[in-house]
């Protein structure tokens, strides 16, 4: 797996004011979390961090962290990064310290390779259902991604987690029954047969029934006779 190098310094003063001061100085406030130990507040250079992590994403790469006040380096992963919605800049980072001889749980993205037969030859639609997998492995064995060959995927078929191949030493924790990719059958729009009038048009073509207040109804025959007798009298 890839590894990046980053310098840091201990942040001895805590609080909102201290964090703002570090940001004005071009630093990103951060915290290192380790094996039940007390969290370690630090700060990293914003420009160096952006340059070092450019091209990497998520939590699937190791950072070799050198803290100014410490002699040894720490191996860390990014646990969480807070981003300001207005400036789109990282304003705080949570690091998770790892040890090279201890397995960890993390997530890696799933990427398709090739073009599905069900899409290319059968007119289907590729659905990428599962975007990442939870895995367990040693820190030095974390893959940047899991490639999945979808070339033989046919119309109406799926590739499940249980079908995936992983590098040696990597165990998938995601439910093996979950679908990762599938080729769906396109929904067809039903068109009326030749000469057939759609139901909506048929309903619109029927004459409107007018009740009371519309066209006068014809008088019953008995009432017509009584009216004639009255007129003769």
MOZI-V562680 format. One record per backbone hydrogen bond with DSSP energy under -1.0 kcal/mol. CO is the residue of the C=O (numbers start at 1). NH is the residue of the N-H. Records with the same first field share a line. If there is no record, write none. Layout:
CO=NH + NH
This chain:
2=62
4=64
6=66
8=68
9=43
15=19
16=20
17=21
18=22
19=23
20=24
21=25
22=27
23=26
26=46
28=44
29=93
30=42
31=95
32=40
33=97
34=36
40=32
41=11
42=30
43=9
44=28
45=49
46=50
47=51
48=52
49=53
53=56
62=4
63=65 + 76
64=6
65=74
66=8
67=70
74=65
75=98
76=63
77=96
80=94
82=91 + 92
84=88
89=84
92=82
93=31
94=79 + 80
95=33
96=77
99=102
104=137
106=135
108=133
109=146
111=148
113=150
116=120
117=121
118=124
125=184
127=182
131=110
133=108
134=173 + 174
135=106
136=171
137=104
138=141
139=142
146=111
148=113
150=153
151=117
153=118
154=157
157=183
159=180 + 181
160=163
161=164
167=170
171=136
175=178
176=162
178=161
180=129 + 130
181=159
182=127
183=156
184=125
193=196
198=202
199=203
200=204
201=205
202=206
211=214
220=224
221=225
222=226
223=227
224=228
225=229
226=230
227=231
228=232
229=233
